Amino acid sequence: MKNLKKQRRIQVIAITAVTLVLASVLIGYAFRDGINLFRSPSQLMAEPPGPAEIFRIGGLVEEGSLIRGQGQQVRFAVTDGGASVPVVYSGVLPDLFDENQGMIGTGTYANGVFEATEILAKHDESYMPKEVVDALKEQGVYQPSDG
C-alpha cells in the first residue's frame, strides 16, 4: 500500500513537470514573433544583428538627415549621440515626426541600413519612450524638455 502511494505521487510530479515544460514551450513559440528587442544606435553598431532579425531602434532623428523621396519613401538617420544609423521607411510618418525629436522604429538591419516597417514618434511635448531616454542618458546627451 505504501509503495502504491509513493508511485502515484511520483507519477503526479512527473506529469506536472512535463505539463509545465510543454506550457513554457508553447508560450515561447507563440511569442516568438511578438517579442522585439530594443537597441540604441550605439548598440547596433557595436553588435549588428542578423539580416532576418526584427527589432526596435530608438533615438533622436538627426538634424539635416531627413530626405523625402518619391512617393512615401523617407530616409533619415537616428542617433543617440554616440552613433548614427541610416534609416529607410516607406509609408506615412506620424504627424509629430521631425528632426531632433524622439522616435522608435521597428524593422530589420541589412547592408548598413535599418529598413523600418513601422515608425513611432513622441505624442506630446514632454514624452519620449523610456528606452530612448535610457539610451540617451547612457550616452550623456539626454536633455529633458521644459514641459
N, C-alpha and C positions, 0 to 999 in steps of 0.2 A: 504494500500500500504506500509506504514512504517513497519507494522507488518511482512509482507511478506519478505522485505529486511532483517530485523533482524533475522528472522527464517532461511533464506538462509545463512546468514553469520555464524550463529551457526552451521548449517549443514556442511559447508565447513571446519570450525575449527575442528569439531568433526571427520570428515573424515580424515583430515590431521593428527590429533593426533593418530588416530588408525593406519594409514599408517606408521607413524614414529615408533610406538611401534612394529608393525609387522616386519618392516625392521630391527630394532635392534635385535629382537628375531631371525630372520633368519640369520643375520650376526654372532651373538653369537653361534648359532647352527653350522654354517659352520666352525667356528674357534675352536670348542671345542677340536678337536684332534691336531690342528696345534699350539696351544699355549703351550709351555713347560717352566715352571718356572725354574729359576736358583737358585741353593742352593750351599753354600760352605759346606765343611765337618763339620765345627762347627755348622752351622745352621741345618744341617741334624741330627747331634747327639742331639741337643737341642730339636728339634721338628721333630721326624720321621714321614714321610708321610705314607699314607695307601699303602698296597702292590700293588694295581692296578694303583696308580698314576704315570704317566710318567713325568719325569722332567730331568733337566740337572744338573750335578755336575761338578765342576771345581776346579783345584788347581795344585799342583806340584806332579809328580809321586815320591813317597817316595823312597829314596835311599835304595837299598838292598831288595826291596819288589817285584821286577819283577820276576815272575816264569812262564816259558813257559811249558805248559802241553803237552799232546799228541795231535797231530793234530794242530788245530788252537786255542785251548783254552789257554788263558793267565790270570794269576792272578797277581794283584799288589794292592798297596794301594795309595790313593790320599790324600794329606794333604794340609792344609792351615796354618800350624804351630800351630794351636790350637787343632785340632782333626785330626784323620786319619780314613779313611773309606776303608775297603777292597772292591775290585772291581773284578768281573769276566767278561771276554769277550771272545766270540767265533767268530773269524773272523781274517782278515788280518789287522794288525796295520799299521797306517801311517808310512812312511819312517822315519820321524823325531821324532817318539815317542821314548822316552828314559827316564831313571831315572833323577830326578831333572829338568825335563822340564815341561812346562805348558801343560795342556790338559783339554778338556771338553768332558764329556761322557753323552749320552742320554740313559735313561733306567728306571728301577724300583728298589726300595729298599725293600728287603724281607729277613727276618731271619738274619738281621745284615750285609747283603752283598748287594752291589749295583750291579745289573745284567745289564750290558751295552749292548745296541743293536747297538750303534754307538760310535766311539771314534774319536775325532778330536785332532790334535796336532798343535803346532805353526808352521807356514810355513816359517819362516826365523829366523835369529839370534836375531832380536830385537823385534819381535812381540809376544805378549801374549794377549789372549782375554781380553777385558775390564772387564768382570765380574770376571775373575780370578785375575786380578791386583787389583781390588777394594776389593775383599775378602782378598787377601794377605796383602794389606795396612791396612785393618781393624784389622788384627791380628798382625801387626807390623813386618812382616817378608819379605816384598817385597824389593827386591834388583834389581834396574834397570840394564839392561845389558849395557856394554860399546860399543854400536854399533850404 
